[in-house]
């Protein structure tokens, strides 16, 4: 299966997102993309590393992309950094 | 020049690290490596994106690596995530 599954990391506890990624791999996903913005970027890296070190040792980083997204807020536009971590299970 | 210069991102304001990276590029560095651990990872991504979008438009990401480092503390070992963003100026 070639579909790519996305887990968007936000304010919930780290292990919630770890579980979401592991579940997708256990459901035969080849690839899972972990996405985050702003301060959640650090948590996204934690999620990826915990998945790889503790739960899915055959998972590898296929691509790690960083960028900037523009958000609309009441006070106009603000820029926020983003990350996309593409994990692939061999 | 092929030497690689490292900027370690920590608790100071983001623009301090942006200035450090820009200064290294202006001193003819081809590559600058931005490193961070734990919660500073988000700030490291901000630093890289601000350098690229505002100050050094020819800079590209040559490599983005994430990993886990083991730190010794009073309460034993703790794991912390890390990032290394390798920026290269064409």
Backbone of each chain as nested JSON, in Angstrom:
{
  "chains": [
    {"id": "A", "residues": [
      {"number": 1, "name": "UNK", "atoms": {"N": [0.842, -1.206, 0.0], "CA": [0.0, 0.0, 0.0], "C": [0.871, 1.248, 0.0]}},
      {"number": 2, "name": "UNK", "atoms": {"N": [0.539, 2.193, -0.816], "CA": [1.392, 3.358, -0.975], "C": [0.806, 4.617, -0.343]}},
      {"number": 3, "name": "UNK", "atoms": {"N": [-0.373, 4.496, 0.256], "CA": [-0.97, 5.739, 0.792], "C": [-0.119, 6.268, 1.941]}},
      {"number": 4, "name": "UNK", "atoms": {"N": [-0.188, 7.579, 2.088], "CA": [0.591, 8.181, 3.153], "C": [-0.356, 8.745, 4.203]}},
      {"number": 5, "name": "UNK", "atoms": {"N": [-0.08, 8.414, 5.432], "CA": [-0.952, 8.79, 6.536], "C": [-0.305, 9.917, 7.317]}},
      {"number": 6, "name": "UNK", "atoms": {"N": [-1.114, 10.872, 7.729], "CA": [-0.595, 12.06, 8.396], "C": [-1.028, 12.08, 9.853]}},
      {"number": 7, "name": "UNK", "atoms": {"N": [-0.081, 12.37, 10.746], "CA": [-0.392, 12.621, 12.144], "C": [0.022, 14.057, 12.435]}},
      {"number": 8, "name": "UNK", "atoms": {"N": [-0.94, 14.884, 12.836], "CA": [-0.656, 16.29, 13.117], "C": [-0.449, 16.462, 14.619]}},
      {"number": 9, "name": "UNK", "atoms": {"N": [0.757, 16.858, 15.007], "CA": [1.122, 16.965, 16.423], "C": [0.74, 18.347, 16.961]}},
      {"number": 10, "name": "UNK", "atoms": {"N": [0.002, 18.363, 18.07], "CA": [-0.436, 19.614, 18.693], "C": [-0.206, 19.595, 20.186]}},
      {"number": 11, "name": "UNK", "atoms": {"N": [-1.255, 19.949, 20.945], "CA": [-1.1, 20.192, 22.375], "C": [-1.314, 18.964, 23.268]}},
      {"number": 12, "name": "UNK", "atoms": {"N": [-1.733, 17.849, 22.699], "CA": [-1.961, 16.671, 23.547], "C": [-0.629, 16.062, 24.011]}},
      {"number": 13, "name": "UNK", "atoms": {"N": [-0.691, 15.131, 24.969], "CA": [0.551, 14.503, 25.443], "C": [1.271, 13.756, 24.312]}},
      {"number": 14, "name": "UNK", "atoms": {"N": [2.583, 13.744, 24.396], "CA": [3.424, 13.139, 23.366], "C": [2.991, 11.714, 23.027]}},
      {"number": 15, "name": "UNK", "atoms": {"N": [2.686, 10.915, 24.067], "CA": [2.407, 9.494, 23.823], "C": [1.117, 9.278, 23.026]}},
      {"number": 16, "name": "UNK", "atoms": {"N": [0.178, 10.244, 23.062], "CA": [-1.008, 10.13, 22.213], "C": [-0.599, 10.055, 20.739]}},
      {"number": 17, "name": "UNK", "atoms": {"N": [0.346, 10.904, 20.363], "CA": [0.764, 10.952, 18.956], "C": [1.637, 9.749, 18.604]}},
      {"number": 18, "name": "UNK", "atoms": {"N": [2.445, 9.307, 19.564], "CA": [3.237, 8.093, 19.345], "C": [2.299, 6.926, 19.038]}},
      {"number": 19, "name": "UNK", "atoms": {"N": [1.252, 6.817, 19.85], "CA": [0.285, 5.734, 19.651], "C": [-0.375, 5.843, 18.269]}},
      {"number": 20, "name": "UNK", "atoms": {"N": [-0.714, 7.054, 17.856], "CA": [-1.351, 7.246, 16.546], "C": [-0.428, 6.779, 15.418]}},
      {"number": 21, "name": "UNK", "atoms": {"N": [0.857, 7.102, 15.518], "CA": [1.811, 6.702, 14.466], "C": [1.982, 5.18, 14.467]}},
      {"number": 22, "name": "UNK", "atoms": {"N": [2.17, 4.609, 15.665], "CA": [2.38, 3.16, 15.768], "C": [1.156, 2.41, 15.236]}},
      {"number": 23, "name": "UNK", "atoms": {"N": [-0.027, 2.928, 15.544], "CA": [-1.263, 2.302, 15.065], "C": [-1.308, 2.29, 13.545]}},
      {"number": 24, "name": "UNK", "atoms": {"N": [-0.907, 3.399, 12.923], "CA": [-0.925, 3.444, 11.459], "C": [0.063, 2.44, 10.862]}},
      {"number": 25, "name": "UNK", "atoms": {"N": [1.238, 2.338, 11.461], "CA": [2.193, 1.325, 10.962], "C": [1.633, -0.083, 11.158]}},
      {"number": 26, "name": "UNK", "atoms": {"N": [0.967, -0.322, 12.291], "CA": [0.412, -1.657, 12.548], "C": [-0.758, -1.977, 11.619]}},
      {"number": 27, "name": "UNK", "atoms": {"N": [-1.389, -0.913, 11.068], "CA": [-2.443, -1.112, 10.079], "C": [-1.881, -1.174, 8.658]}},
      {"number": 28, "name": "UNK", "atoms": {"N": [-0.625, -1.554, 8.559], "CA": [0.038, -1.785, 7.281], "C": [0.343, -0.53, 6.476]}},
      {"number": 29, "name": "UNK", "atoms": {"N": [0.387, 0.623, 7.116], "CA": [0.874, 1.805, 6.411], "C": [2.372, 1.642, 6.15]}},
      {"number": 30, "name": "UNK", "atoms": {"N": [2.805, 1.978, 4.923], "CA": [4.234, 1.972, 4.622], "C": [4.912, 3.229, 5.159]}},
      {"number": 31, "name": "UNK", "atoms": {"N": [4.172, 4.337, 5.02], "CA": [4.723, 5.636, 5.389], "C": [3.754, 6.38, 6.291]}},
      {"number": 32, "name": "UNK", "atoms": {"N": [4.305, 7.114, 7.242], "CA": [3.511, 8.011, 8.071], "C": [4.218, 9.364, 8.068]}},
      {"number": 33, "name": "UNK", "atoms": {"N": [3.44, 10.435, 7.867], "CA": [4.005, 11.777, 7.892], "C": [3.583, 12.451, 9.191]}},
      {"number": 34, "name": "UNK", "atoms": {"N": [4.581, 12.876, 9.966], "CA": [4.317, 13.592, 11.211], "C": [4.483, 15.082, 10.919]}},
      {"number": 35, "name": "UNK", "atoms": {"N": [3.417, 15.861, 11.151], "CA": [3.464, 17.298, 10.873], "C": [3.257, 18.086, 12.145]}},
      {"number": 36, "name": "UNK", "atoms": {"N": [3.89, 19.262, 12.227], "CA": [3.697, 20.144, 13.377], "C": [4.067, 21.564, 12.99]}},
      {"number": 37, "name": "UNK", "atoms": {"N": [3.555, 22.502, 13.774], "CA": [3.872, 23.914, 13.583], "C": [4.284, 24.534, 14.904]}},
      {"number": 38, "name": "UNK", "atoms": {"N": [5.117, 25.567, 14.816], "CA": [5.458, 26.372, 15.991], "C": [6.101, 25.544, 17.087]}},
      {"number": 39, "name": "UNK", "atoms": {"N": [5.664, 25.781, 18.334], "CA": [6.308, 25.121, 19.47], "C": [6.096, 23.615, 19.483]}},
      {"number": 40, "name": "UNK", "atoms": {"N": [5.123, 23.12, 18.734], "CA": [4.894, 21.671, 18.683], "C": [5.949, 20.945, 17.852]}},
      {"number": 41, "name": "UNK", "atoms": {"N": [6.823, 21.693, 17.178], "CA": [7.862, 21.053, 16.355], "C": [8.76, 20.162, 17.217]}},
      {"number": 42, "name": "UNK", "atoms": {"N": [9.141, 20.656, 18.398], "CA": [9.991, 19.849, 19.287], "C": [9.293, 18.535, 19.649]}},
      {"number": 43, "name": "UNK", "atoms": {"N": [7.987, 18.626, 19.905], "CA": [7.238, 17.427, 20.271], "C": [7.165, 16.445, 19.103]}},
      {"number": 44, "name": "UNK", "atoms": {"N": [7.047, 16.976, 17.895], "CA": [7.002, 16.103, 16.713], "C": [8.292, 15.29, 16.583]}},
      {"number": 45, "name": "UNK", "atoms": {"N": [9.421, 15.926, 16.891], "CA": [10.702, 15.212, 16.837], "C": [10.743, 14.141, 17.932]}},
      {"number": 46, "name": "UNK", "atoms": {"N": [10.244, 14.485, 19.124], "CA": [10.148, 13.478, 20.199], "C": [9.311, 12.278, 19.732]}},
      {"number": 47, "name": "UNK", "atoms": {"N": [8.161, 12.566, 19.124], "CA": [7.268, 11.499, 18.674], "C": [8.002, 10.572, 17.703]}},
      {"number": 48, "name": "UNK", "atoms": {"N": [8.653, 11.157, 16.711], "CA": [9.352, 10.357, 15.701], "C": [10.44, 9.49, 16.332]}},
      {"number": 49, "name": "UNK", "atoms": {"N": [11.208, 10.089, 17.249], "CA": [12.312, 9.354, 17.868], "C": [11.809, 8.238, 18.788]}},
      {"number": 50, "name": "UNK", "atoms": {"N": [10.714, 8.491, 19.504], "CA": [10.171, 7.455, 20.387], "C": [9.63, 6.293, 19.549]}},
      {"number": 51, "name": "UNK", "atoms": {"N": [8.943, 6.617, 18.441], "CA": [8.438, 5.568, 17.563], "C": [9.586, 4.692, 17.074]}},
      {"number": 52, "name": "UNK", "atoms": {"N": [10.646, 5.346, 16.62], "CA": [11.752, 4.621, 16.005], "C": [12.559, 3.825, 17.042]}},
      {"number": 53, "name": "UNK", "atoms": {"N": [12.79, 4.427, 18.201], "CA": [13.658, 3.78, 19.189], "C": [12.94, 2.712, 20.012]}},
      {"number": 54, "name": "UNK", "atoms": {"N": [11.621, 2.852, 20.205], "CA": [10.946, 1.942, 21.121], "C": [9.941, 1.015, 20.456]}},
      {"number": 55, "name": "UNK", "atoms": {"N": [9.305, 1.46, 19.367], "CA": [8.153, 0.697, 18.869], "C": [8.322, 0.128, 17.469]}},
      {"number": 56, "name": "UNK", "atoms": {"N": [8.912, 0.872, 16.567], "CA": [9.015, 0.418, 15.175], "C": [10.478, 0.562, 14.722]}},
      {"number": 57, "name": "UNK", "atoms": {"N": [11.338, -0.346, 15.173], "CA": [12.769, -0.184, 14.906], "C": [13.132, -0.216, 13.424]}},
      {"number": 58, "name": "UNK", "atoms": {"N": [12.245, -0.764, 12.588], "CA": [12.564, -0.793, 11.153], "C": [12.17, 0.511, 10.451]}},
      {"number": 59, "name": "UNK", "atoms": {"N": [11.558, 1.442, 11.171], "CA": [11.167, 2.715, 10.548], "C": [12.39, 3.604, 10.336]}},
      {"number": 60, "name": "UNK", "atoms": {"N": [12.411, 4.232, 9.171], "CA": [13.516, 5.141, 8.857], "C": [12.965, 6.489, 8.429]}},
      {"number": 61, "name": "UNK", "atoms": {"N": [13.821, 7.508, 8.514], "CA": [13.405, 8.832, 8.042], "C": [13.665, 8.92, 6.552]}},
      {"number": 62, "name": "UNK", "atoms": {"N": [12.574, 9.057, 5.795], "CA": [12.711, 9.147, 4.342], "C": [12.964, 10.595, 3.942]}},
      {"number": 63, "name": "UNK", "atoms": {"N": [12.353, 11.526, 4.664], "CA": [12.529, 12.938, 4.344], "C": [12.15, 13.758, 5.576]}},
      {"number": 64, "name": "UNK", "atoms": {"N": [12.882, 14.822, 5.809], "CA": [12.531, 15.772, 6.863], "C": [12.533, 17.152, 6.224]}},
      {"number": 65, "name": "UNK", "atoms": {"N": [11.368, 17.784, 6.207], "CA": [11.232, 19.084, 5.539], "C": [10.848, 20.133, 6.566]}},
      {"number": 66, "name": "UNK", "atoms": {"N": [11.445, 21.312, 6.467], "CA": [10.997, 22.422, 7.299], "C": [10.608, 23.581, 6.399]}},
      {"number": 67, "name": "UNK", "atoms": {"N": [9.698, 24.412, 6.892], "CA": [9.228, 25.532, 6.093], "C": [8.521, 26.556, 6.95]}},
      {"number": 68, "name": "UNK", "atoms": {"N": [7.88, 27.504, 6.287], "CA": [7.156, 28.573, 6.975], "C": [5.74, 28.638, 6.428]}},
      {"number": 69, "name": "UNK", "atoms": {"N": [4.765, 28.717, 7.321], "CA": [3.383, 28.883, 6.892], "C": [2.871, 30.224, 7.396]}},
      {"number": 70, "name": "UNK", "atoms": {"N": [2.021, 30.844, 6.599], "CA": [1.427, 32.121, 6.987], "C": [0.015, 31.879, 7.497]}},
      {"number": 71, "name": "UNK", "atoms": {"N": [-0.22, 32.319, 8.734], "CA": [-1.541, 32.135, 9.337], "C": [-2.265, 33.475, 9.396]}},
      {"number": 72, "name": "UNK", "atoms": {"N": [-3.577, 33.435, 9.241], "CA": [-4.398, 34.637, 9.408], "C": [-4.868, 34.692, 10.856]}},
      {"number": 73, "name": "UNK", "atoms": {"N": [-4.611, 35.802, 11.525], "CA": [-5.137, 35.97, 12.878], "C": [-5.852, 37.314, 12.946]}},
      {"number": 74, "name": "UNK", "atoms": {"N": [-6.437, 37.628, 14.133], "CA": [-7.146, 38.906, 14.263], "C": [-6.203, 40.083, 14.0]}},
      {"number": 75, "name": "UNK", "atoms": {"N": [-4.945, 39.881, 14.345], "CA": [-4.007, 40.996, 14.212], "C": [-3.231, 40.94, 12.897]}},
      {"number": 76, "name": "UNK", "atoms": {"N": [-3.799, 40.314, 11.904], "CA": [-3.141, 40.259, 10.603], "C": [-2.437, 38.93, 10.387]}},
      {"number": 77, "name": "UNK", "atoms": {"N": [-1.46, 38.935, 9.508], "CA": [-0.772, 37.698, 9.17], "C": [0.393, 37.449, 10.115]}},
      {"number": 78, "name": "UNK", "atoms": {"N": [0.55, 36.194, 10.501], "CA": [1.747, 35.836, 11.249], "C": [2.401, 34.632, 10.581]}},
      {"number": 79, "name": "UNK", "atoms": {"N": [3.71, 34.583, 10.646], "CA": [4.444, 33.452, 10.103], "C": [4.742, 32.459, 11.202]}},
      {"number": 80, "name": "UNK", "atoms": {"N": [4.655, 31.198, 10.862], "CA": [4.973, 30.162, 11.835], "C": [5.768, 29.07, 11.11]}},
      {"number": 81, "name": "UNK", "atoms": {"N": [6.788, 28.563, 11.8], "CA": [7.599, 27.499, 11.202], "C": [6.849, 26.176, 11.24]}},
      {"number": 82, "name": "UNK", "atoms": {"N": [7.199, 25.298, 10.322], "CA": [6.55, 23.99, 10.271], "C": [7.587, 22.906, 9.98]}},
      {"number": 83, "name": "UNK", "atoms": {"N": [7.207, 21.667, 10.325], "CA": [8.074, 20.526, 10.027], "C": [7.212, 19.372, 9.51]}},
      {"number": 84, "name": "UNK", "atoms": {"N": [7.764, 18.613, 8.596], "CA": [7.134, 17.381, 8.135], "C": [8.194, 16.285, 8.18]}},
      {"number": 85, "name": "UNK", "atoms": {"N": [7.924, 15.272, 8.976], "CA": [8.857, 14.154, 9.114], "C": [8.218, 12.938, 8.444]}},
      {"number": 86, "name": "UNK", "atoms": {"N": [8.805, 12.474, 7.366], "CA": [8.255, 11.324, 6.64], "C": [8.97, 10.063, 7.127]}},
      {"number": 87, "name": "UNK", "atoms": {"N": [8.226, 9.188, 7.798], "CA": [8.791, 7.923, 8.277], "C": [8.335, 6.792, 7.363]}},
      {"number": 88, "name": "UNK", "atoms": {"N": [9.275, 5.924, 7.057], "CA": [8.99, 4.814, 6.16], "C": [9.437, 3.514, 6.819]}},
      {"number": 89, "name": "UNK", "atoms": {"N": [8.545, 2.535, 6.787], "CA": [8.884, 1.242, 7.389], "C": [9.357, 0.305, 6.292]}},
      {"number": 90, "name": "UNK", "atoms": {"N": [10.552, -0.23, 6.46], "CA": [11.136, -1.09, 5.416], "C": [10.353, -2.394, 5.3]}}
    ]},
    {"id": "B", "residues": [
      {"number": 1, "name": "UNK", "atoms": {"N": [36.108, 27.588, 0.839], "CA": [36.381, 27.062, 2.182], "C": [35.376, 25.989, 2.548]}},
      {"number": 2, "name": "UNK", "atoms": {"N": [35.825, 24.899, 3.077], "CA": [34.936, 23.773, 3.318], "C": [34.616, 23.583, 4.796]}},
      {"number": 3, "name": "UNK", "atoms": {"N": [35.164, 24.426, 5.651], "CA": [34.911, 24.198, 7.081], "C": [33.425, 24.416, 7.385]}},
      {"number": 4, "name": "UNK", "atoms": {"N": [32.969, 23.714, 8.387], "CA": [31.566, 23.845, 8.755], "C": [31.461, 24.492, 10.114]}},
      {"number": 5, "name": "UNK", "atoms": {"N": [30.62, 25.497, 10.194], "CA": [30.476, 26.281, 11.41], "C": [29.184, 25.901, 12.1]}},
      {"number": 6, "name": "UNK", "atoms": {"N": [29.261, 25.804, 13.413], "CA": [28.108, 25.343, 14.19], "C": [27.545, 26.483, 15.03]}},
      {"number": 7, "name": "UNK", "atoms": {"N": [26.225, 26.633, 15.018], "CA": [25.53, 27.539, 15.927], "C": [24.62, 26.678, 16.793]}},
      {"number": 8, "name": "UNK", "atoms": {"N": [24.83, 26.716, 18.108], "CA": [24.024, 25.908, 19.022], "C": [22.9, 26.77, 19.596]}},
      {"number": 9, "name": "UNK", "atoms": {"N": [21.662, 26.426, 19.297], "CA": [20.512, 27.235, 19.704], "C": [20.056, 26.826, 21.101]}},
      {"number": 10, "name": "UNK", "atoms": {"N": [19.897, 27.826, 21.972], "CA": [19.475, 27.56, 23.348], "C": [18.419, 28.546, 23.798]}},
      {"number": 11, "name": "UNK", "atoms": {"N": [18.619, 29.156, 24.976], "CA": [17.567, 29.948, 25.597], "C": [17.564, 31.429, 25.221]}},
      {"number": 12, "name": "UNK", "atoms": {"N": [18.538, 31.896, 24.473], "CA": [18.56, 33.324, 24.117], "C": [17.482, 33.644, 23.078]}},
      {"number": 13, "name": "UNK", "atoms": {"N": [17.226, 34.94, 22.836], "CA": [16.222, 35.299, 21.824], "C": [16.611, 34.773, 20.441]}},
      {"number": 14, "name": "UNK", "atoms": {"N": [15.578, 34.452, 19.667], "CA": [15.774, 33.869, 18.342], "C": [16.735, 34.691, 17.482]}},
      {"number": 15, "name": "UNK", "atoms": {"N": [16.564, 36.022, 17.511], "CA": [17.346, 36.854, 16.593], "C": [18.843, 36.826, 16.903]}},
      {"number": 16, "name": "UNK", "atoms": {"N": [19.214, 36.517, 18.162], "CA": [20.639, 36.36, 18.468], "C": [21.258, 35.259, 17.609]}},
      {"number": 17, "name": "UNK", "atoms": {"N": [20.529, 34.149, 17.474], "CA": [21.057, 33.012, 16.716], "C": [20.986, 33.279, 15.217]}},
      {"number": 18, "name": "UNK", "atoms": {"N": [19.941, 33.998, 14.779], "CA": [19.854, 34.391, 13.37], "C": [21.099, 35.218, 13.014]}},
      {"number": 19, "name": "UNK", "atoms": {"N": [21.404, 36.18, 13.879], "CA": [22.564, 37.035, 13.633], "C": [23.853, 36.213, 13.583]}},
      {"number": 20, "name": "UNK", "atoms": {"N": [23.965, 35.232, 14.456], "CA": [25.166, 34.387, 14.475], "C": [25.325, 33.626, 13.159]}},
      {"number": 21, "name": "UNK", "atoms": {"N": [24.22, 33.101, 12.642], "CA": [24.287, 32.341, 11.388], "C": [24.621, 33.271, 10.218]}},
      {"number": 22, "name": "UNK", "atoms": {"N": [23.92, 34.413, 10.16], "CA": [24.147, 35.368, 9.068], "C": [25.6, 35.845, 9.082]}},
      {"number": 23, "name": "UNK", "atoms": {"N": [26.131, 36.091, 10.279], "CA": [27.524, 36.542, 10.402], "C": [28.477, 35.499, 9.836]}},
      {"number": 24, "name": "UNK", "atoms": {"N": [28.199, 34.225, 10.111], "CA": [29.104, 33.186, 9.595], "C": [29.036, 33.125, 8.068]}},
      {"number": 25, "name": "UNK", "atoms": {"N": [27.843, 33.247, 7.509], "CA": [27.751, 33.265, 6.041], "C": [28.482, 34.497, 5.482]}},
      {"number": 26, "name": "UNK", "atoms": {"N": [28.35, 35.636, 6.151], "CA": [29.016, 36.843, 5.657], "C": [30.53, 36.754, 5.785]}},
      {"number": 27, "name": "UNK", "atoms": {"N": [31.009, 35.89, 6.676], "CA": [32.444, 35.647, 6.798], "C": [32.895, 34.513, 5.885]}},
      {"number": 28, "name": "UNK", "atoms": {"N": [32.135, 34.317, 4.803], "CA": [32.5, 33.37, 3.748], "C": [32.392, 31.906, 4.131]}},
      {"number": 29, "name": "UNK", "atoms": {"N": [31.617, 31.594, 5.151], "CA": [31.331, 30.182, 5.411], "C": [30.422, 29.658, 4.294]}},
      {"number": 30, "name": "UNK", "atoms": {"N": [30.747, 28.469, 3.774], "CA": [29.863, 27.822, 2.787], "C": [28.674, 27.172, 3.473]}},
      {"number": 31, "name": "UNK", "atoms": {"N": [28.956, 26.574, 4.644], "CA": [27.93, 25.824, 5.358], "C": [27.883, 26.255, 6.812]}},
      {"number": 32, "name": "UNK", "atoms": {"N": [26.684, 26.273, 7.355], "CA": [26.505, 26.514, 8.78], "C": [25.569, 25.423, 9.297]}},
      {"number": 33, "name": "UNK", "atoms": {"N": [25.945, 24.825, 10.435], "CA": [25.099, 23.797, 11.044], "C": [24.414, 24.39, 12.271]}},
      {"number": 34, "name": "UNK", "atoms": {"N": [23.094, 24.348, 12.27], "CA": [22.316, 24.829, 13.407], "C": [21.92, 23.608, 14.226]}},
      {"number": 35, "name": "UNK", "atoms": {"N": [22.332, 23.588, 15.498], "CA": [22.029, 22.44, 16.361], "C": [21.172, 22.872, 17.532]}},
      {"number": 36, "name": "UNK", "atoms": {"N": [20.295, 21.985, 17.987], "CA": [19.483, 22.269, 19.175], "C": [19.016, 20.966, 19.784]}},
      {"number": 37, "name": "UNK", "atoms": {"N": [18.625, 21.059, 21.059], "CA": [18.083, 19.906, 21.779], "C": [16.791, 20.299, 22.469]}},
      {"number": 38, "name": "UNK", "atoms": {"N": [15.923, 19.316, 22.657], "CA": [14.707, 19.512, 23.456], "C": [13.826, 20.62, 22.917]}},
      {"number": 39, "name": "UNK", "atoms": {"N": [13.31, 21.46, 23.828], "CA": [12.355, 22.483, 23.426], "C": [12.966, 23.536, 22.51]}},
      {"number": 40, "name": "UNK", "atoms": {"N": [14.283, 23.63, 22.466], "CA": [14.927, 24.611, 21.582], "C": [14.867, 24.189, 20.113]}},
      {"number": 41, "name": "UNK", "atoms": {"N": [14.403, 22.967, 19.846], "CA": [14.332, 22.496, 18.457], "C": [13.417, 23.399, 17.627]}},
      {"number": 42, "name": "UNK", "atoms": {"N": [12.268, 23.782, 18.19], "CA": [11.352, 24.673, 17.465], "C": [12.047, 25.984, 17.115]}},
      {"number": 43, "name": "UNK", "atoms": {"N": [12.821, 26.512, 18.068], "CA": [13.517, 27.773, 17.819], "C": [14.585, 27.619, 16.729]}},
      {"number": 44, "name": "UNK", "atoms": {"N": [15.233, 26.464, 16.7], "CA": [16.252, 26.223, 15.667], "C": [15.627, 26.265, 14.27]}},
      {"number": 45, "name": "UNK", "atoms": {"N": [14.407, 25.716, 14.147], "CA": [13.712, 25.759, 12.852], "C": [13.355, 27.205, 12.508]}},
      {"number": 46, "name": "UNK", "atoms": {"N": [12.887, 27.967, 13.523], "CA": [12.619, 29.396, 13.289], "C": [13.875, 30.104, 12.783]}},
      {"number": 47, "name": "UNK", "atoms": {"N": [15.005, 29.846, 13.442], "CA": [16.265, 30.491, 13.065], "C": [16.594, 30.197, 11.597]}},
      {"number": 48, "name": "UNK", "atoms": {"N": [16.523, 28.93, 11.233], "CA": [16.87, 28.538, 9.863], "C": [15.949, 29.212, 8.851]}},
      {"number": 49, "name": "UNK", "atoms": {"N": [14.654, 29.226, 9.154], "CA": [13.69, 29.802, 8.214], "C": [13.848, 31.32, 8.097]}},
      {"number": 50, "name": "UNK", "atoms": {"N": [14.13, 31.984, 9.203], "CA": [14.316, 33.446, 9.15], "C": [15.579, 33.779, 8.355]}},
      {"number": 51, "name": "UNK", "atoms": {"N": [16.65, 33.014, 8.571], "CA": [17.884, 33.246, 7.802], "C": [17.591, 33.114, 6.31]}},
      {"number": 52, "name": "UNK", "atoms": {"N": [16.885, 32.06, 5.94], "CA": [16.654, 31.773, 4.534], "C": [15.675, 32.764, 3.902]}},
      {"number": 53, "name": "UNK", "atoms": {"N": [14.611, 33.111, 4.63], "CA": [13.581, 33.963, 4.035], "C": [13.938, 35.439, 4.045]}},
      {"number": 54, "name": "UNK", "atoms": {"N": [14.749, 35.871, 5.016], "CA": [14.967, 37.309, 5.137], "C": [16.388, 37.751, 4.846]}},
      {"number": 55, "name": "UNK", "atoms": {"N": [17.392, 36.899, 5.108], "CA": [18.761, 37.396, 5.081], "C": [19.663, 36.739, 4.045]}},
      {"number": 56, "name": "UNK", "atoms": {"N": [19.543, 35.446, 3.855], "CA": [20.447, 34.735, 2.941], "C": [19.591, 33.884, 1.991]}},
      {"number": 57, "name": "UNK", "atoms": {"N": [18.956, 34.548, 1.001], "CA": [18.014, 33.809, 0.14], "C": [18.652, 32.691, -0.671]}},
      {"number": 58, "name": "UNK", "atoms": {"N": [19.973, 32.731, -0.853], "CA": [20.62, 31.652, -1.613], "C": [20.93, 30.428, -0.736]}},
      {"number": 59, "name": "UNK", "atoms": {"N": [20.671, 30.518, 0.552], "CA": [20.956, 29.381, 1.434], "C": [19.915, 28.277, 1.236]}},
      {"number": 60, "name": "UNK", "atoms": {"N": [20.394, 27.05, 1.205], "CA": [19.501, 25.903, 1.056], "C": [19.771, 24.893, 2.157]}},
      {"number": 61, "name": "UNK", "atoms": {"N": [18.782, 24.032, 2.389], "CA": [18.974, 22.972, 3.374], "C": [19.654, 21.796, 2.706]}},
      {"number": 62, "name": "UNK", "atoms": {"N": [20.87, 21.51, 3.161], "CA": [21.605, 20.389, 2.577], "C": [21.219, 19.1, 3.277]}},
      {"number": 63, "name": "UNK", "atoms": {"N": [20.968, 19.202, 4.56], "CA": [20.604, 18.005, 5.317], "C": [19.894, 18.435, 6.602]}},
      {"number": 64, "name": "UNK", "atoms": {"N": [18.891, 17.679, 6.988], "CA": [18.22, 17.9, 8.269], "C": [18.193, 16.552, 8.979]}},
      {"number": 65, "name": "UNK", "atoms": {"N": [18.88, 16.483, 10.116], "CA": [18.974, 15.214, 10.845], "C": [18.31, 15.364, 12.207]}},
      {"number": 66, "name": "UNK", "atoms": {"N": [17.59, 14.343, 12.638], "CA": [17.073, 14.328, 13.997], "C": [17.555, 13.063, 14.692]}},
      {"number": 67, "name": "UNK", "atoms": {"N": [17.67, 13.154, 16.02], "CA": [18.176, 12.017, 16.762], "C": [17.865, 12.152, 18.236]}},
      {"number": 68, "name": "UNK", "atoms": {"N": [18.457, 11.275, 19.009], "CA": [18.253, 11.272, 20.461], "C": [19.607, 11.275, 21.149]}},
      {"number": 69, "name": "UNK", "atoms": {"N": [19.761, 12.157, 22.139], "CA": [20.99, 12.175, 22.927], "C": [20.653, 11.804, 24.367]}},
      {"number": 70, "name": "UNK", "atoms": {"N": [21.576, 11.099, 24.995], "CA": [21.398, 10.709, 26.392], "C": [22.21, 11.648, 27.276]}},
      {"number": 71, "name": "UNK", "atoms": {"N": [21.51, 12.305, 28.197], "CA": [22.171, 13.234, 29.106], "C": [22.256, 12.627, 30.499]}},
      {"number": 72, "name": "UNK", "atoms": {"N": [23.337, 12.935, 31.206], "CA": [23.466, 12.514, 32.597], "C": [22.935, 13.628, 33.484]}},
      {"number": 73, "name": "UNK", "atoms": {"N": [22.0, 13.288, 34.371], "CA": [21.536, 14.282, 35.344], "C": [21.618, 13.67, 36.727]}},
      {"number": 74, "name": "UNK", "atoms": {"N": [21.244, 14.476, 37.751], "CA": [21.31, 13.959, 39.132], "C": [20.42, 12.726, 39.295]}},
      {"number": 75, "name": "UNK", "atoms": {"N": [19.324, 12.724, 38.508], "CA": [18.379, 11.615, 38.667], "C": [18.621, 10.502, 37.658]}},
      {"number": 76, "name": "UNK", "atoms": {"N": [19.834, 10.406, 37.165], "CA": [20.132, 9.34, 36.213], "C": [20.138, 9.848, 34.785]}},
      {"number": 77, "name": "UNK", "atoms": {"N": [19.968, 8.907, 33.854], "CA": [20.021, 9.285, 32.449], "C": [18.663, 9.757, 31.946]}},
      {"number": 78, "name": "UNK", "atoms": {"N": [18.683, 10.786, 31.124], "CA": [17.461, 11.184, 30.439], "C": [17.762, 11.297, 28.956]}},
      {"number": 79, "name": "UNK", "atoms": {"N": [16.749, 10.964, 28.153], "CA": [16.882, 11.094, 26.715], "C": [16.292, 12.42, 26.272]}},
      {"number": 80, "name": "UNK", "atoms": {"N": [16.954, 13.056, 25.315], "CA": [16.448, 14.304, 24.773], "C": [16.624, 14.26, 23.253]}},
      {"number": 81, "name": "UNK", "atoms": {"N": [15.609, 14.748, 22.558], "CA": [15.689, 14.779, 21.096], "C": [16.622, 15.899, 20.65]}},
      {"number": 82, "name": "UNK", "atoms": {"N": [17.181, 15.722, 19.462], "CA": [18.09, 16.736, 18.923], "C": [17.834, 16.927, 17.435]}},
      {"number": 83, "name": "UNK", "atoms": {"N": [18.256, 18.081, 16.935], "CA": [18.153, 18.351, 15.503], "C": [19.447, 18.998, 15.028]}},
      {"number": 84, "name": "UNK", "atoms": {"N": [19.821, 18.684, 13.799], "CA": [20.943, 19.358, 13.141], "C": [20.469, 19.783, 11.765]}},
      {"number": 85, "name": "UNK", "atoms": {"N": [20.483, 21.075, 11.521], "CA": [20.055, 21.621, 10.233], "C": [21.305, 22.14, 9.526]}},
      {"number": 86, "name": "UNK", "atoms": {"N": [21.662, 21.509, 8.418], "CA": [22.856, 21.919, 7.671], "C": [22.42, 22.863, 6.555]}},
      {"number": 87, "name": "UNK", "atoms": {"N": [22.83, 24.129, 6.669], "CA": [22.507, 25.118, 5.633], "C": [23.723, 25.343, 4.76]}},
      {"number": 88, "name": "UNK", "atoms": {"N": [23.484, 25.421, 3.453], "CA": [24.582, 25.598, 2.504], "C": [24.252, 26.77, 1.595]}},
      {"number": 89, "name": "UNK", "atoms": {"N": [25.21, 27.652, 1.427], "CA": [25.0, 28.814, 0.562], "C": [25.601, 28.515, -0.801]}},
      {"number": 90, "name": "UNK", "atoms": {"N": [24.769, 28.62, -1.84], "CA": [25.225, 28.295, -3.201], "C": [26.277, 29.308, -3.66]}}
    ]}
  ]
}
